[in-house]
Amino acid sequence: MDGPVFHTANELMIELKKSKFYFQSKVGDELMDSAIFGQINVLILIKNDWTKKQLSVIKKYKGLGNQSWVANVMDITPQAISKSLDRSNYKKISKIEKKLDMQFERFEEKNL
């Protein structure tokens, strides 16, 4: 494999291994690269601390969209679902991810 994209990807992978971060980008806009580098790495660090139970609740909640339904499916109380979502900061994380998606969309539109 050869070419500029391959070489850029290889350089980024080497940088990631050295830095021990999870995400790096090079989109041709230093400000965008810096912003998404911070946001995505922080999101990953936070999500790495989620428990298996929190992950399970979040996955079900994403699919069903209703805490009572999730509680029923998982055979636990709605309060336990609420507590799990609160402790994981799921709703805040979800909002940050949506804003990040908007950043990508706007960047893509601007650069077409």
Secondary structure by P-SEA (a helix, b strand, c coil): cccaaaaaaaaaaaaaaaaccccccccccaaaaaaaaaaaaaaaaaaaaccaaaaaaaaaaaacccaaaaaaaacccaaaaaaaaaaaaaaaaaaaaaaaaaaaaaaaaaac
